[in-house]
């Protein structure tokens, strides 16, 4: 499992086959959080503001959260 995480690209389950639907924004967010190079990960340069500015969070009222 460790080798898969460390060396293989992130992949997502087939929505129809597994019954797990994920939006493109969700997949993009997860992929950016799991970037192999730590310097490229979401939040590395802009901290929490960079993370919360991702389009996947656009419908969330951060202040209420």
N, CA, C and O atoms as a Maestro MAE file, in Angstrom:
{
 s_m_m2io_version
 :::
 2.0.0
}

f_m_ct {
 s_m_title
 :::
 protein
 m_atom[260] {
  # First column is atom index #
  i_m_mmod_type
  r_m_x_coord
  r_m_y_coord
  r_m_z_coord
  i_m_residue_number
  s_m_chain_name
  s_m_pdb_residue_name
  s_m_pdb_atom_name
  i_m_atomic_number
  :::
  1 25 0.829 -1.179 0.000 1 A "UNK " " N  " 7
  2 3 0.000 0.000 0.000 1 A "UNK " " CA " 6
  3 2 0.881 1.252 0.000 1 A "UNK " " C  " 6
  4 15 0.614 2.200 -0.739 1 A "UNK " " O  " 8
  5 25 1.921 1.256 0.822 2 A "UNK " " N  " 7
  6 3 2.812 2.412 0.900 2 A "UNK " " CA " 6
  7 2 3.416 2.721 -0.457 2 A "UNK " " C  " 6
  8 15 3.475 3.882 -0.863 2 A "UNK " " O  " 8
  9 25 3.867 1.683 -1.168 3 A "UNK " " N  " 7
  10 3 4.467 1.893 -2.484 3 A "UNK " " CA " 6
  11 2 3.454 2.476 -3.466 3 A "UNK " " C  " 6
  12 15 3.803 3.325 -4.287 3 A "UNK " " O  " 8
  13 25 2.215 2.031 -3.386 4 A "UNK " " N  " 7
  14 3 1.180 2.587 -4.262 4 A "UNK " " CA " 6
  15 2 0.985 4.072 -3.982 4 A "UNK " " C  " 6
  16 15 0.901 4.880 -4.907 4 A "UNK " " O  " 8
  17 25 0.914 4.420 -2.717 5 A "UNK " " N  " 7
  18 3 0.721 5.820 -2.336 5 A "UNK " " CA " 6
  19 2 1.908 6.666 -2.769 5 A "UNK " " C  " 6
  20 15 1.743 7.776 -3.275 5 A "UNK " " O  " 8
  21 25 3.089 6.137 -2.567 6 A "UNK " " N  " 7
  22 3 4.293 6.908 -2.833 6 A "UNK " " CA " 6
  23 2 4.620 7.038 -4.317 6 A "UNK " " C  " 6
  24 15 5.163 8.060 -4.736 6 A "UNK " " O  " 8
  25 25 4.303 6.031 -5.117 7 A "UNK " " N  " 7
  26 3 4.778 6.029 -6.497 7 A "UNK " " CA " 6
  27 2 3.705 6.141 -7.572 7 A "UNK " " C  " 6
  28 15 3.994 6.615 -8.670 7 A "UNK " " O  " 8
  29 25 2.504 5.730 -7.296 8 A "UNK " " N  " 7
  30 3 1.457 5.721 -8.326 8 A "UNK " " CA " 6
  31 2 0.623 7.002 -8.273 8 A "UNK " " C  " 6
  32 15 0.488 7.618 -7.215 8 A "UNK " " O  " 8
  33 25 0.065 7.401 -9.422 9 A "UNK " " N  " 7
  34 3 -0.812 8.566 -9.406 9 A "UNK " " CA " 6
  35 2 -2.117 8.253 -8.657 9 A "UNK " " C  " 6
  36 15 -2.529 7.097 -8.552 9 A "UNK " " O  " 8
  37 25 -2.743 9.293 -8.150 10 A "UNK " " N  " 7
  38 3 -4.022 9.124 -7.451 10 A "UNK " " CA " 6
  39 2 -5.063 8.695 -8.478 10 A "UNK " " C  " 6
  40 15 -5.145 9.265 -9.566 10 A "UNK " " O  " 8
  41 25 -5.848 7.699 -8.129 11 A "UNK " " N  " 7
  42 3 -6.933 7.288 -9.015 11 A "UNK " " CA " 6
  43 2 -8.219 7.199 -8.205 11 A "UNK " " C  " 6
  44 15 -8.193 7.037 -6.985 11 A "UNK " " O  " 8
  45 25 -9.333 7.306 -8.902 12 A "UNK " " N  " 7
  46 3 -10.634 7.342 -8.245 12 A "UNK " " CA " 6
  47 2 -11.498 6.201 -8.754 12 A "UNK " " C  " 6
  48 15 -11.356 5.770 -9.899 12 A "UNK " " O  " 8
  49 25 -12.392 5.712 -7.907 13 A "UNK " " N  " 7
  50 3 -13.245 4.592 -8.307 13 A "UNK " " CA " 6
  51 2 -14.202 4.989 -9.430 13 A "UNK " " C  " 6
  52 15 -14.593 6.150 -9.556 13 A "UNK " " O  " 8
  53 25 -14.566 4.006 -10.233 14 A "UNK " " N  " 7
  54 3 -15.551 4.227 -11.285 14 A "UNK " " CA " 6
  55 2 -16.903 4.488 -10.625 14 A "UNK " " C  " 6
  56 15 -17.389 3.661 -9.854 14 A "UNK " " O  " 8
  57 25 -17.507 5.629 -10.923 15 A "UNK " " N  " 7
  58 3 -18.747 6.041 -10.263 15 A "UNK " " CA " 6
  59 2 -19.882 5.033 -10.478 15 A "UNK " " C  " 6
  60 15 -20.607 4.710 -9.537 15 A "UNK " " O  " 8
  61 25 -20.037 4.546 -11.688 16 A "UNK " " N  " 7
  62 3 -21.132 3.611 -11.971 16 A "UNK " " CA " 6
  63 2 -20.870 2.235 -11.365 16 A "UNK " " C  " 6
  64 15 -21.762 1.619 -10.782 16 A "UNK " " O  " 8
  65 25 -19.658 1.775 -11.510 17 A "UNK " " N  " 7
  66 3 -19.311 0.434 -11.038 17 A "UNK " " CA " 6
  67 2 -19.364 0.333 -9.511 17 A "UNK " " C  " 6
  68 15 -19.844 -0.664 -8.971 17 A "UNK " " O  " 8
  69 25 -18.868 1.369 -8.814 18 A "UNK " " N  " 7
  70 3 -18.768 1.314 -7.360 18 A "UNK " " CA " 6
  71 2 -19.834 2.130 -6.635 18 A "UNK " " C  " 6
  72 15 -19.933 2.075 -5.409 18 A "UNK " " O  " 8
  73 25 -20.627 2.881 -7.384 19 A "UNK " " N  " 7
  74 3 -21.676 3.679 -6.775 19 A "UNK " " CA " 6
  75 2 -21.149 4.838 -5.945 19 A "UNK " " C  " 6
  76 15 -21.799 5.280 -4.997 19 A "UNK " " O  " 8
  77 25 -19.972 5.327 -6.304 20 A "UNK " " N  " 7
  78 3 -19.364 6.445 -5.581 20 A "UNK " " CA " 6
  79 2 -19.137 7.582 -6.570 20 A "UNK " " C  " 6
  80 15 -18.189 7.551 -7.355 20 A "UNK " " O  " 8
  81 25 -19.998 8.570 -6.531 21 A "UNK " " N  " 7
  82 3 -19.872 9.702 -7.442 21 A "UNK " " CA " 6
  83 2 -19.055 10.807 -6.778 21 A "UNK " " C  " 6
  84 15 -19.293 11.166 -5.625 21 A "UNK " " O  " 8
  85 25 -18.101 11.333 -7.513 22 A "UNK " " N  " 7
  86 3 -17.271 12.434 -7.016 22 A "UNK " " CA " 6
  87 2 -17.217 13.502 -8.094 22 A "UNK " " C  " 6
  88 15 -17.007 13.198 -9.268 22 A "UNK " " O  " 8
  89 25 -17.406 14.746 -7.697 23 A "UNK " " N  " 7
  90 3 -17.333 15.838 -8.665 23 A "UNK " " CA " 6
  91 2 -15.883 16.028 -9.112 23 A "UNK " " C  " 6
  92 15 -14.947 15.581 -8.449 23 A "UNK " " O  " 8
  93 25 -15.723 16.694 -10.241 24 A "UNK " " N  " 7
  94 3 -14.375 16.991 -10.727 24 A "UNK " " CA " 6
  95 2 -13.645 17.890 -9.737 24 A "UNK " " C  " 6
  96 15 -12.435 17.756 -9.557 24 A "UNK " " O  " 8
  97 25 -14.367 18.804 -9.093 25 A "UNK " " N  " 7
  98 3 -13.747 19.677 -8.093 25 A "UNK " " CA " 6
  99 2 -13.249 18.875 -6.898 25 A "UNK " " C  " 6
  100 15 -12.176 19.156 -6.363 25 A "UNK " " O  " 8
  101 25 -14.017 17.887 -6.481 26 A "UNK " " N  " 7
  102 3 -13.612 17.029 -5.367 26 A "UNK " " CA " 6
  103 2 -12.348 16.253 -5.730 26 A "UNK " " C  " 6
  104 15 -11.410 16.182 -4.936 26 A "UNK " " O  " 8
  105 25 -12.326 15.679 -6.916 27 A "UNK " " N  " 7
  106 3 -11.155 14.929 -7.366 27 A "UNK " " CA " 6
  107 2 -9.926 15.827 -7.453 27 A "UNK " " C  " 6
  108 15 -8.826 15.427 -7.074 27 A "UNK " " O  " 8
  109 25 -10.125 17.046 -7.955 28 A "UNK " " N  " 7
  110 3 -9.018 17.989 -8.061 28 A "UNK " " CA " 6
  111 2 -8.488 18.344 -6.679 28 A "UNK " " C  " 6
  112 15 -7.275 18.394 -6.474 28 A "UNK " " O  " 8
  113 25 -9.380 18.589 -5.735 29 A "UNK " " N  " 7
  114 3 -8.974 18.925 -4.371 29 A "UNK " " CA " 6
  115 2 -8.159 17.791 -3.741 29 A "UNK " " C  " 6
  116 15 -7.097 18.031 -3.168 29 A "UNK " " O  " 8
  117 25 -8.653 16.575 -3.848 30 A "UNK " " N  " 7
  118 3 -7.958 15.426 -3.279 30 A "UNK " " CA " 6
  119 2 -6.597 15.237 -3.941 30 A "UNK " " C  " 6
  120 15 -5.597 14.996 -3.265 30 A "UNK " " O  " 8
  121 25 -6.566 15.348 -5.263 31 A "UNK " " N  " 7
  122 3 -5.300 15.180 -5.989 31 A "UNK " " CA " 6
  123 2 -4.270 16.219 -5.558 31 A "UNK " " C  " 6
  124 15 -3.093 15.898 -5.393 31 A "UNK " " O  " 8
  125 25 -4.707 17.454 -5.378 32 A "UNK " " N  " 7
  126 3 -3.779 18.513 -4.975 32 A "UNK " " CA " 6
  127 2 -3.317 18.344 -3.531 32 A "UNK " " C  " 6
  128 15 -2.191 18.714 -3.198 32 A "UNK " " O  " 8
  129 25 -4.157 17.798 -2.682 33 A "UNK " " N  " 7
  130 3 -3.749 17.536 -1.295 33 A "UNK " " CA " 6
  131 2 -2.770 16.373 -1.207 33 A "UNK " " C  " 6
  132 15 -1.956 16.307 -0.286 33 A "UNK " " O  " 8
  133 25 -2.852 15.457 -2.165 34 A "UNK " " N  " 7
  134 3 -2.010 14.268 -2.144 34 A "UNK " " CA " 6
  135 2 -0.863 14.323 -3.151 34 A "UNK " " C  " 6
  136 15 -0.316 13.285 -3.523 34 A "UNK " " O  " 8
  137 25 -0.498 15.521 -3.590 35 A "UNK " " N  " 7
  138 3 0.611 15.661 -4.536 35 A "UNK " " CA " 6
  139 2 1.860 14.982 -3.958 35 A "UNK " " C  " 6
  140 15 2.163 15.132 -2.774 35 A "UNK " " O  " 8
  141 25 2.569 14.247 -4.792 36 A "UNK " " N  " 7
  142 3 3.756 13.509 -4.336 36 A "UNK " " CA " 6
  143 2 4.828 14.451 -3.797 36 A "UNK " " C  " 6
  144 15 5.459 14.168 -2.779 36 A "UNK " " O  " 8
  145 25 5.028 15.563 -4.481 37 A "UNK " " N  " 7
  146 3 6.027 16.545 -4.066 37 A "UNK " " CA " 6
  147 2 5.397 17.462 -3.007 37 A "UNK " " C  " 6
  148 15 4.455 18.192 -3.316 37 A "UNK " " O  " 8
  149 25 5.892 17.438 -1.790 38 A "UNK " " N  " 7
  150 3 5.310 18.267 -0.722 38 A "UNK " " CA " 6
  151 2 5.234 19.751 -1.075 38 A "UNK " " C  " 6
  152 15 4.324 20.443 -0.620 38 A "UNK " " O  " 8
  153 25 6.155 20.241 -1.864 39 A "UNK " " N  " 7
  154 3 6.155 21.658 -2.239 39 A "UNK " " CA " 6
  155 2 4.994 22.016 -3.156 39 A "UNK " " C  " 6
  156 15 4.651 23.190 -3.296 39 A "UNK " " O  " 8
  157 25 4.384 21.006 -3.783 40 A "UNK " " N  " 7
  158 3 3.277 21.236 -4.715 40 A "UNK " " CA " 6
  159 2 1.908 21.013 -4.074 40 A "UNK " " C  " 6
  160 15 0.885 21.235 -4.722 40 A "UNK " " O  " 8
  161 25 1.873 20.590 -2.842 41 A "UNK " " N  " 7
  162 3 0.597 20.288 -2.189 41 A "UNK " " CA " 6
  163 2 -0.202 21.547 -1.891 41 A "UNK " " C  " 6
  164 15 0.353 22.606 -1.599 41 A "UNK " " O  " 8
  165 25 -1.498 21.406 -1.971 42 A "UNK " " N  " 7
  166 3 -2.402 22.508 -1.672 42 A "UNK " " CA " 6
  167 2 -2.192 22.958 -0.238 42 A "UNK " " C  " 6
  168 15 -2.183 22.143 0.684 42 A "UNK " " O  " 8
  169 25 -2.023 24.252 -0.057 43 A "UNK " " N  " 7
  170 3 -1.819 24.809 1.271 43 A "UNK " " CA " 6
  171 2 -0.372 25.049 1.622 43 A "UNK " " C  " 6
  172 15 -0.078 25.664 2.647 43 A "UNK " " O  " 8
  173 25 0.542 24.576 0.791 44 A "UNK " " N  " 7
  174 3 1.964 24.726 1.088 44 A "UNK " " CA " 6
  175 2 2.403 26.182 1.050 44 A "UNK " " C  " 6
  176 15 3.153 26.629 1.917 44 A "UNK " " O  " 8
  177 25 1.944 26.915 0.059 45 A "UNK " " N  " 7
  178 3 2.383 28.305 -0.069 45 A "UNK " " CA " 6
  179 2 1.398 29.303 0.521 45 A "UNK " " C  " 6
  180 15 1.795 30.393 0.934 45 A "UNK " " O  " 8
  181 25 0.107 28.942 0.565 46 A "UNK " " N  " 7
  182 3 -0.892 29.894 1.022 46 A "UNK " " CA " 6
  183 2 -1.627 29.489 2.275 46 A "UNK " " C  " 6
  184 15 -2.624 30.110 2.643 46 A "UNK " " O  " 8
  185 25 -1.144 28.448 2.936 47 A "UNK " " N  " 7
  186 3 -1.722 28.002 4.204 47 A "UNK " " CA " 6
  187 2 -3.219 27.674 4.043 47 A "UNK " " C  " 6
  188 15 -3.658 27.281 2.962 47 A "UNK " " O  " 8
  189 25 -3.967 27.834 5.088 48 A "UNK " " N  " 7
  190 3 -5.380 27.446 5.093 48 A "UNK " " CA " 6
  191 2 -6.194 28.269 4.099 48 A "UNK " " C  " 6
  192 15 -7.188 27.783 3.559 48 A "UNK " " O  " 8
  193 25 -5.774 29.522 3.853 49 A "UNK " " N  " 7
  194 3 -6.497 30.359 2.892 49 A "UNK " " CA " 6
  195 2 -6.437 29.759 1.491 49 A "UNK " " C  " 6
  196 15 -7.414 29.813 0.743 49 A "UNK " " O  " 8
  197 25 -5.298 29.193 1.144 50 A "UNK " " N  " 7
  198 3 -5.149 28.539 -0.160 50 A "UNK " " CA " 6
  199 2 -6.075 27.329 -0.256 50 A "UNK " " C  " 6
  200 15 -6.703 27.099 -1.290 50 A "UNK " " O  " 8
  201 25 -6.154 26.577 0.803 51 A "UNK " " N  " 7
  202 3 -7.016 25.397 0.824 51 A "UNK " " CA " 6
  203 2 -8.479 25.797 0.713 51 A "UNK " " C  " 6
  204 15 -9.213 25.249 -0.110 51 A "UNK " " O  " 8
  205 25 -8.905 26.746 1.533 52 A "UNK " " N  " 7
  206 3 -10.310 27.148 1.543 52 A "UNK " " CA " 6
  207 2 -10.730 27.919 0.300 52 A "UNK " " C  " 6
  208 15 -11.924 28.054 0.035 52 A "UNK " " O  " 8
  209 25 -9.770 28.425 -0.465 53 A "UNK " " N  " 7
  210 3 -10.119 29.134 -1.696 53 A "UNK " " CA " 6
  211 2 -10.304 28.175 -2.874 53 A "UNK " " C  " 6
  212 15 -10.674 28.601 -3.967 53 A "UNK " " O  " 8
  213 25 -10.049 26.890 -2.657 54 A "UNK " " N  " 7
  214 3 -10.258 25.913 -3.730 54 A "UNK " " CA " 6
  215 2 -11.751 25.897 -4.075 54 A "UNK " " C  " 6
  216 15 -12.586 25.993 -3.177 54 A "UNK " " O  " 8
  217 25 -12.100 25.777 -5.363 55 A "UNK " " N  " 7
  218 3 -13.509 25.789 -5.781 55 A "UNK " " CA " 6
  219 2 -14.402 24.753 -5.092 55 A "UNK " " C  " 6
  220 15 -15.615 24.947 -5.010 55 A "UNK " " O  " 8
  221 25 -13.829 23.669 -4.603 56 A "UNK " " N  " 7
  222 3 -14.640 22.650 -3.935 56 A "UNK " " CA " 6
  223 2 -15.315 23.218 -2.685 56 A "UNK " " C  " 6
  224 15 -16.368 22.728 -2.277 56 A "UNK " " O  " 8
  225 25 -14.724 24.238 -2.079 57 A "UNK " " N  " 7
  226 3 -15.277 24.851 -0.880 57 A "UNK " " CA " 6
  227 2 -16.169 26.054 -1.185 57 A "UNK " " C  " 6
  228 15 -16.596 26.742 -0.257 57 A "UNK " " O  " 8
  229 25 -16.457 26.322 -2.439 58 A "UNK " " N  " 7
  230 3 -17.195 27.541 -2.804 58 A "UNK " " CA " 6
  231 2 -18.581 27.629 -2.185 58 A "UNK " " C  " 6
  232 15 -19.072 28.734 -1.954 58 A "UNK " " O  " 8
  233 25 -19.217 26.521 -1.913 59 A "UNK " " N  " 7
  234 3 -20.569 26.536 -1.332 59 A "UNK " " CA " 6
  235 2 -20.566 26.506 0.194 59 A "UNK " " C  " 6
  236 15 -21.631 26.460 0.811 59 A "UNK " " O  " 8
  237 25 -19.409 26.532 0.796 60 A "UNK " " N  " 7
  238 3 -19.316 26.445 2.259 60 A "UNK " " CA " 6
  239 2 -19.072 27.824 2.847 60 A "UNK " " C  " 6
  240 15 -18.165 28.537 2.417 60 A "UNK " " O  " 8
  241 25 -19.869 28.193 3.815 61 A "UNK " " N  " 7
  242 3 -19.668 29.445 4.540 61 A "UNK " " CA " 6
  243 2 -18.622 29.169 5.611 61 A "UNK " " C  " 6
  244 15 -18.929 28.599 6.658 61 A "UNK " " O  " 8
  245 25 -17.397 29.571 5.345 62 A "UNK " " N  " 7
  246 3 -16.273 29.281 6.225 62 A "UNK " " CA " 6
  247 2 -16.475 29.923 7.602 62 A "UNK " " C  " 6
  248 15 -16.104 29.332 8.616 62 A "UNK " " O  " 8
  249 25 -17.046 31.100 7.647 63 A "UNK " " N  " 7
  250 3 -17.275 31.780 8.910 63 A "UNK " " CA " 6
  251 2 -18.242 30.975 9.788 63 A "UNK " " C  " 6
  252 15 -18.039 30.873 10.998 63 A "UNK " " O  " 8
  253 25 -19.278 30.412 9.194 64 A "UNK " " N  " 7
  254 3 -20.228 29.595 9.947 64 A "UNK " " CA " 6
  255 2 -19.610 28.272 10.385 64 A "UNK " " C  " 6
  256 15 -19.933 27.732 11.443 64 A "UNK " " O  " 8
  257 25 -18.720 27.770 9.551 65 A "UNK " " N  " 7
  258 3 -18.056 26.506 9.866 65 A "UNK " " CA " 6
  259 2 -17.201 26.671 11.099 65 A "UNK " " C  " 6
  260 15 -16.554 25.718 11.534 65 A "UNK " " O  " 8
  :::
 }
 m_bond[259] {
  # First column is bond index #
  i_m_from
  i_m_to
  i_m_order
  :::
  1 1 2 1
  2 2 3 1
  3 3 4 2
  4 3 5 1
  5 5 6 1
  6 6 7 1
  7 7 8 2
  8 7 9 1
  9 9 10 1
  10 10 11 1
  11 11 12 2
  12 11 13 1
  13 13 14 1
  14 14 15 1
  15 15 16 2
  16 15 17 1
  17 17 18 1
  18 18 19 1
  19 19 20 2
  20 19 21 1
  21 21 22 1
  22 22 23 1
  23 23 24 2
  24 23 25 1
  25 25 26 1
  26 26 27 1
  27 27 28 2
  28 27 29 1
  29 29 30 1
  30 30 31 1
  31 31 32 2
  32 31 33 1
  33 33 34 1
  34 34 35 1
  35 35 36 2
  36 35 37 1
  37 37 38 1
  38 38 39 1
  39 39 40 2
  40 39 41 1
  41 41 42 1
  42 42 43 1
  43 43 44 2
  44 43 45 1
  45 45 46 1
  46 46 47 1
  47 47 48 2
  48 47 49 1
  49 49 50 1
  50 50 51 1
  51 51 52 2
  52 51 53 1
  53 53 54 1
  54 54 55 1
  55 55 56 2
  56 55 57 1
  57 57 58 1
  58 58 59 1
  59 59 60 2
  60 59 61 1
  61 61 62 1
  62 62 63 1
  63 63 64 2
  64 63 65 1
  65 65 66 1
  66 66 67 1
  67 67 68 2
  68 67 69 1
  69 69 70 1
  70 70 71 1
  71 71 72 2
  72 71 73 1
  73 73 74 1
  74 74 75 1
  75 75 76 2
  76 75 77 1
  77 77 78 1
  78 78 79 1
  79 79 80 2
  80 79 81 1
  81 81 82 1
  82 82 83 1
  83 83 84 2
  84 83 85 1
  85 85 86 1
  86 86 87 1
  87 87 88 2
  88 87 89 1
  89 89 90 1
  90 90 91 1
  91 91 92 2
  92 91 93 1
  93 93 94 1
  94 94 95 1
  95 95 96 2
  96 95 97 1
  97 97 98 1
  98 98 99 1
  99 99 100 2
  100 99 101 1
  101 101 102 1
  102 102 103 1
  103 103 104 2
  104 103 105 1
  105 105 106 1
  106 106 107 1
  107 107 108 2
  108 107 109 1
  109 109 110 1
  110 110 111 1
  111 111 112 2
  112 111 113 1
  113 113 114 1
  114 114 115 1
  115 115 116 2
  116 115 117 1
  117 117 118 1
  118 118 119 1
  119 119 120 2
  120 119 121 1
  121 121 122 1
  122 122 123 1
  123 123 124 2
  124 123 125 1
  125 125 126 1
  126 126 127 1
  127 127 128 2
  128 127 129 1
  129 129 130 1
  130 130 131 1
  131 131 132 2
  132 131 133 1
  133 133 134 1
  134 134 135 1
  135 135 136 2
  136 135 137 1
  137 137 138 1
  138 138 139 1
  139 139 140 2
  140 139 141 1
  141 141 142 1
  142 142 143 1
  143 143 144 2
  144 143 145 1
  145 145 146 1
  146 146 147 1
  147 147 148 2
  148 147 149 1
  149 149 150 1
  150 150 151 1
  151 151 152 2
  152 151 153 1
  153 153 154 1
  154 154 155 1
  155 155 156 2
  156 155 157 1
  157 157 158 1
  158 158 159 1
  159 159 160 2
  160 159 161 1
  161 161 162 1
  162 162 163 1
  163 163 164 2
  164 163 165 1
  165 165 166 1
  166 166 167 1
  167 167 168 2
  168 167 169 1
  169 169 170 1
  170 170 171 1
  171 171 172 2
  172 171 173 1
  173 173 174 1
  174 174 175 1
  175 175 176 2
  176 175 177 1
  177 177 178 1
  178 178 179 1
  179 179 180 2
  180 179 181 1
  181 181 182 1
  182 182 183 1
  183 183 184 2
  184 183 185 1
  185 185 186 1
  186 186 187 1
  187 187 188 2
  188 187 189 1
  189 189 190 1
  190 190 191 1
  191 191 192 2
  192 191 193 1
  193 193 194 1
  194 194 195 1
  195 195 196 2
  196 195 197 1
  197 197 198 1
  198 198 199 1
  199 199 200 2
  200 199 201 1
  201 201 202 1
  202 202 203 1
  203 203 204 2
  204 203 205 1
  205 205 206 1
  206 206 207 1
  207 207 208 2
  208 207 209 1
  209 209 210 1
  210 210 211 1
  211 211 212 2
  212 211 213 1
  213 213 214 1
  214 214 215 1
  215 215 216 2
  216 215 217 1
  217 217 218 1
  218 218 219 1
  219 219 220 2
  220 219 221 1
  221 221 222 1
  222 222 223 1
  223 223 224 2
  224 223 225 1
  225 225 226 1
  226 226 227 1
  227 227 228 2
  228 227 229 1
  229 229 230 1
  230 230 231 1
  231 231 232 2
  232 231 233 1
  233 233 234 1
  234 234 235 1
  235 235 236 2
  236 235 237 1
  237 237 238 1
  238 238 239 1
  239 239 240 2
  240 239 241 1
  241 241 242 1
  242 242 243 1
  243 243 244 2
  244 243 245 1
  245 245 246 1
  246 246 247 1
  247 247 248 2
  248 247 249 1
  249 249 250 1
  250 250 251 1
  251 251 252 2
  252 251 253 1
  253 253 254 1
  254 254 255 1
  255 255 256 2
  256 255 257 1
  257 257 258 1
  258 258 259 1
  259 259 260 2
  :::
 }
}
